[in-house]
Amino acid sequence: MAKTRTSNKKPEKHLPERTCVACREVKGKREMVRLVRSREGIIIDESGKVSGRGAYLCKASGCWDEGLKGNRLEQVLRCQITPADKKKLEEYKNRL
């Protein structure tokens, strides 16, 4: 019986996808900003490696506005967002 050769093609690398909590659009993990709940408050996790409950927002300012108004982020992160955290997130949004 003859052996069959396998293809020399490398399989495509899996790219993780995440959903924006504001616009509900699915994008690549690296295209989004991760926010993490911690004991110190909300952390902006640019590395994507901080442990803790996280939520993702697109880099579009409209998504940040939508995520910060109301309580959508609070629901996803399961915590209260303090005024200091909200100010920090607004400042980060303005730098995008």
C-alpha positions in Angstrom: 0.0 0.0 0.0 1.4 3.4 -1.0 1.7 6.2 1.6 0.0 9.4 0.8 1.9 12.6 1.3 0.5 15.3 3.4 0.5 18.9 2.1 3.5 21.1 3.0 1.2 24.0 3.7 1.3 25.2 7.3 -2.1 25.5 8.9 -3.3 29.1 9.3 -2.6 30.5 12.8 -5.7 31.0 14.8 -6.4 34.7 15.5 -8.4 35.3 18.6 -11.6 37.4 18.2 -13.5 39.5 20.8 -16.8 41.3 20.8 -17.0 45.1 21.6 -19.4 45.7 24.5 -20.7 48.9 22.9 -21.2 48.1 19.2 -21.3 44.3 19.5 -18.9 44.0 16.5 -16.5 41.0 16.4 -12.9 42.0 15.7 -9.4 40.7 16.2 -8.3 40.9 19.8 -5.3 43.1 18.9 -7.7 45.7 17.2 -9.5 46.3 20.5 -8.7 47.7 24.0 -9.2 45.5 27.0 -10.5 46.9 30.3 -9.9 44.8 33.4 -11.6 44.9 36.8 -9.0 44.8 39.6 -8.9 45.7 43.3 -7.5 49.1 42.5 -10.3 49.9 40.0 -10.5 49.6 36.3 -7.2 49.0 34.4 -6.6 49.7 30.7 -4.8 46.5 29.7 -2.8 47.3 26.5 -0.9 44.0 26.7 -4.0 41.9 27.0 -2.3 39.7 29.6 -3.5 41.2 33.0 -5.5 38.6 34.9 -9.0 39.5 35.9 -12.5 40.0 34.5 -12.2 41.9 31.3 -14.3 43.7 28.7 -13.3 44.9 25.2 -14.0 48.2 23.4 -13.2 49.2 19.8 -10.7 52.0 19.4 -13.5 54.2 17.9 -14.5 57.1 20.2 -18.2 56.3 19.5 -17.8 52.9 21.1 -16.1 54.5 24.1 -18.9 57.0 24.5 -21.5 54.3 24.3 -19.6 52.0 26.7 -19.1 54.8 29.3 -22.6 56.1 29.2 -25.2 54.1 31.2 -24.0 51.0 33.0 -23.0 48.7 30.2 -19.4 48.4 31.3 -20.5 48.0 34.9 -22.7 45.0 33.9 -20.0 43.3 31.9 -17.2 43.9 34.5 -19.7 43.2 37.4 -18.5 46.2 39.4 -19.2 49.8 40.1 -17.2 52.3 38.0 -15.9 55.1 40.3 -15.8 58.7 39.1 -12.0 58.5 39.2 -12.0 55.4 36.9 -14.5 57.1 34.6 -12.2 60.1 34.4 -9.2 57.9 33.6 -11.2 56.1 30.8 -12.3 59.4 29.3 -8.7 60.7 29.3 -7.6 57.5 27.5 -10.5 57.8 25.0 -9.3 61.3 24.1 -5.8 60.0 23.4 -7.0 57.4 20.9 
